[in-house]
Amino acid sequence: MITLFHLDHGRLAQISVEGGLDVLPEDTVWVDLYSPNREEEKLVERLLSIEVPTRDEMQEIETSSRLYVDEGALVMTMAILNKPTSDEPEAASVTFILVRNRLLTVRYVDPVPFSQFTQKIKKHPVLVPSGEQALLGLLEQISDNLADILESATSDLEGLSRTIFRSNRAAQNHTDFKEAIDRIGHVGDLATKAKGSLMNLTRLLLFFAAQSDVNKDAKDRMKTLMQDANSIDEHARFLSAKVSFMLDATMGLINLEQNNIIKMFSVAAVVFLPPTLIASIYGMNFHALPELGWRFGYPFALLLMLLSAAVPLWFFWRKKWL
């Protein structure tokens, strides 16, 4: 799908191109190419006189394949965190191409920053007087979205921490540690992918700032973006460290719970061992057993078994092992 954004007497007009198009409207600042087919790619290539990278080319990890100049057009590809609230968040590649002060975006996903930025520029068209400003606005929206995702993940981890380490012993015994580990893993996955996206954003900004034709205002905005990215990266590092601590603590609590269970079985085995031994002795089928014909032999054996079980319990209680 091809969507055009152009200024019309100071207002931002949005056009969805479904058929052919001979020329771009005047004052077009942004061309959004979403999940394009080959015909749409050819149309954009003809309108902008550039070569649109394929989906496989967008997945390349080499910096030279992600950030380069192609016949005067700046081609920049970065990974954007997508579906952060789902069970499987992903880092999807999006390509930004700045050609003749027009921005072309090529993407196969619909991350939240794109829809948020679209709504914003519809209300305030002055934010996108050119393709360069549209690119910076999108990057700022991506940065803000990453910050919101990490703040939400931190809040989720704080709530999980209170659940795991609450002082109520009875409530703690009912904690679902499997669910806790799943939630910790989800936050850790988010933090890792967010750090990767921030690294891509930093590289893109450094490459963009190095271009000689970038004006001073744009460089000032990029400098602020770099500072924001560094702050968010520090938050992501803190979150990763806390995820590691929470995972270690949860595994420790699981081990303690397992040890308590094994302790109960061990105590039960020791307590019932002497009565079992006594019952085994008097259960032997020998005629020469002294108490076999004794009238009080049966209650004596029961009392002996009870005392042999009580003595280990008293000993464990004195040692505070129970």
N, C-alpha and C positions, 0 to 999 in steps of 0.2 A: 504494500500500500504506500502511495506517495502522498504526502501532505505538504502543502506550501504555506508559508507564513510571509506575508508581504504587507508593507505599510501603504495605506490608502488614505491620503489626506490626514495623516496623523493618527489614524486608527489602524489596528492590526487586523488584517483579514486572513482567514484560514480557508484553504481550498483543498479538497480531496480530489486527486487526479485519478479518474477511473478509466479514461480512454487515452487517446493520443493528445499530445500537446506540442505545438510548433515552437513557441518561445516562452520563456519564463515571464511572469508579470513584472512590471517595473517595481523597483524597490523591494524585490524579494530578498529577505534576510536569512531565511532558514528553510531548507528542504529536508524533510524527515522521511527516510526510507525505512519502512517497517516490514520485516519479513518479505522482502521483494522476490519476485520471480525474475527469470532472465529477461523478459520483455521490459519490465520496469527498470531493471538495471541498465539496459541498453538506452532507454529513453532518457534517464538521468545522465548517462555518459555523453549522450548527444547534446543535451541542453547545457551542460556545464563544461563540456570538452575535457573530461577527465576519465580516468579508469577507476571504476568502483571495485574495491577488494572483495573477493569471494568470502564465503563463510569460513572455508578452510584457512584462507590467508589471515583472517581475523583471529584465528586460534593460535597463530605462531607466538612463541614465547621470546624469541630473540628481539632485543631492543631495536635493531636495525630493521626488523620487519614490522614493528609497531609504530615507530616514530621516524618519519622520513619526509623529504621534499620531492614531489613528483611534478616536474614541469611548472614550478611556481606554486603548486598547491601543497599545503601542509596536511599531511596524513598522520593522524594520531589515534591509536587504539589503546583502550584501557579496559580493565575488568571492573564491572559495577556489581555490587551486591544486590541480588534479586531474590524475591520471596523470603525475606528474613523471618517472617512469622510462621512459615511452613515447617514441616518436619525435615525438609531437605533444602536448606538455603543454597543458592548457587552463585558463583562468580561468573557472570556472563560478559562476553566481550562486546564493546560498542566502539564504533569508529567515528571519529570527528574529522571532517575534511573542510579546511578553510580555503576557499578558492575565490579570488576576486571579491573579497570582502563579503562573501556569502558562505553560510555554514551548511554543510551537508552532514547529516547523521545517518549511519547505517547500523541497524540493530535488528536482532531476531527475538528479542524479549521486550517486555513492557515494564521496566522498573518504575518504581514510585516517583523518583525525581523528575522524570519526563512529564508525567501527568501534572505534578505539582507546578513545574515551571510553565507548562502550557496555560494553566489556570491563572498564574500570576501575570504573565505578559498580556493576557487578554484584558485584564483589569488595568494594567499599567504598560501600554505599548512603548512608552519612552525608555523602558529598560532594554529594548532591543533595537537601537537605531542602526545597527550594522551586524554583520555576521560575527565579527570579532566579539562584540558585546554579548551577543546571544550565546556564544561559546563560553565566555566567562560566567554568564548567568547560570548556565547549565552546570558548570563545574562547581559553582558555589552551592547550587541546590543539591548536588551529589554529596558535597562535603557536609552540609547541614543534615542531610538524611542519614549519613553515616554516624554523625554525632547523636542523633535521636535514637538510632538502633542500639548503639552502645550504652546510652543512658537507660534504655528500656531493659537491656540485658543485665546491666548492673543492678537495677531495681529487682529484677526477677531473682538474681543470685542472692541478694540481701534477704529476700523473703524465704528463699530456700535455706539460707544459713540459719535464720531464726527457727525454722521448722526442725532442722537437724540437731541443733545445739540447745534446744529448749530444755529447761530444768525439770519439767514434769516427766518423771521417769516412766510412769504408766503410758503417757502419751508418746514418749520417745520409742517405746517398745512397739508401738503400732505404726511407726514411720515406714513408708514403703521405700526402702533403699534402692530398689531397682528403678523406680520412677525418679528418685533423686539423681541417680547416676545418669539416667537418660537426659534429664534437664541440664545437668552440669555439662554433659557432652554436647548438647545443643548450643549452650552459651559459648563453650570453647570453640566449636565450629564457627560460630558467628564471629568471634574475636579473631580467629585465624584468617577468615575470608575478608573481614574488614581491614586487617593489617595489610593483606595483599592488595586490596583496592586502594588503600592510602598510598602504598608504595608506587602503584601505577599512576595515581594522581600526581604525586610528587615528580615523577619522571616526566610526565606530560607537561607539567608547568615549567620545569627547567628547560625542556626542549622548546616550548613556546616562547619563553622569555629570552632565549638565545637568538631569536630571529631579529634581524636588524630593522625590519619595518614595523615592529610593534611600538605603539606610541607610549608616552610616559604614563598616562592615566591607566592604560591596560596593565603596564608593569607594576603600578602601585596596587592594583587589585590582585594581581598574581602574587605579590609579596604578602599581602594580607591572607590570601588563600594558603600560601605556604606555611604561614604561622599557625593558621587554623588546623592545617593538616598535621603539623608537628604536635600540637596540643591533643588532637584526637588520637594520634599514634601513641602518645604517652598514656592516654586513658586506656587504649587497647592493650598496651603492655601490662598496665595494672590489672586489667580484667583477666588477662591470660594467667598472671601470677595467682590471682585469687581463685581462678578455676582449678589450677594445679593444687592449691592448698585445700580447696573444698573436696576435690576428688580424693586426695590423700586422707583427709579427715573422715570422709564417708567410708572409705575402705577400712580405716582403723576402727570405726564404730561397728562395721560388719564383723570384723575379726573379734572384737570384744563380745558381741552378741553370740558368735559361734563358740567362743571360749566359755561363756557362761553356760551355754547348753551342754558342752562337753563336761564342764565342772559338775553340773547336776547329775549327769549320767555316771560320772566317776564316784561322786558321793553315794549315789544309790547302789552302785556296785560294791563299794566298800562296806556300806551299812548292811546289805543283805548277804554278804559273804559269810560271816560267822553263823547266822541262823541257818543258812543253806548247808554249811559244814555239819552243824549239829543234827539237822534233819537227815542228812546223808548217813551219818554214823548210826543213828537209831533206825534208819530205814534198811540197814543190812539184815539179811535173812540168816542170822546165826542163832542156834539154840542156846548158846552159852552167854547171851547178853545178860548182864546182871540185873538190869531193870525190867527185863521182859515180863516177869511175873509179879512185879511190884504194883500195888494198887494205885499209888500216886505217881507212877512213872510217866503217864501221858501229860498231866498238868505240870509235872516237873520239867519235862522236855519243852513244853510251850513257854514256861517261865524263863527257862535258860535261853531259849531263842530270843525272847523279848529283851532280856538283859544284854545279850550279846549284840543286839542291834542298837540299844540305847547307849552303850558305852562309846562306840565310835561317834555317834551323834553328839554326845556330851564333849568328847575330845575336840571335834571340829568346831563346836561352839566356843570352847575355851580358847582355841587358837584363832578365833574370828575368821575362819575359812568359809563360813556360811553367810 
